[in-house]
Amino acid sequence: MQAFIFGKGAPTFGCKCHSLAEAPKCPELNPVENVWQFLRDNWLSNLILKSYDDLVDHCCEAWNKLVDQPWRIMSIGLRQWAHGF
C-alpha cells in the first residue's frame, strides 16, 4: 500500500504529491479505517444482534447517520499530527 503526501519534496508529475510506502498494519494512516473506528466507537458497539440482517440494518443506519454529517466525515479525516509534514 502507498499513501500520498502533499507538500515540499514532491516529484514533478504536475501535482504536489508524492507516494510514501505505508508500514504494514498502520490503520491510523488509512482514512477508511478511521471512519470504521468512528462508527464502531459511536454507533456499532455494545449491540446484541439477532441475525445477520439485523447487523446489516445497524450498519446501514450508522452509515446513513454519518453521511448526513459531512462535517464529521471531514473531522475524522483530519489528523493534527499529519499537518506537520
Phi, psi and omega in degrees: 000155178223145174252153178250124181252132180262144174135203183296153176085005182285142175294159184273081176252016182086006176221170181256055178216154172218158184270150180224125180294134178273147173289145178297146179055054181239069187296336181293346176264358182251109183302327180295320177297325178294323177295313180297322178298318177299314179299316179296316183293328189254325187229349185238023179248157177056045179250145170249112185253141184272334185203172176298319179299323177297319177298313180298318179299316179295320178295317179296319179296316178296316180298316180295323175300316181293317180298329179285358181233072184299330178297327179288321178299316179297320182289330177294322181285340181275127176237121185303320182294338183282345183281354181279354183279000000 
